[in-house]
Amino acid sequence: MPLDNNRSEAALRKAALGRKNFLFVGHESAGENLAGRYALVATCEANGVNPEVSLADVLLRVQTHPNSCARRGASRRTPTAPPCS
């Protein structure tokens, strides 16, 4: 085990800065969204994955998925399609 813990301290520093910034998001649901995105980015970075590339891939897959509400339009509902929420 190394004598220093620079990597863990750097990770905690990011979380502490984020926690301070989360106080000023303006709305509770905005804070929840921001926390989710922050968790996604932190998980990607911890696993050595580029967060931008990963998020772009996920958004493309969701948009082109056969059951996607974005593909058929969230306002249009077909009788056999489940409701978009």
PyMOL commands that set and color helices and strands:
alter all, ss='L'
color gray80, all
select helices_A, chain A and resi 6-22+28-46+51-64+69-72
alter helices_A, ss='H'
color red, helices_A
deselect
rebuild
show_as cartoon
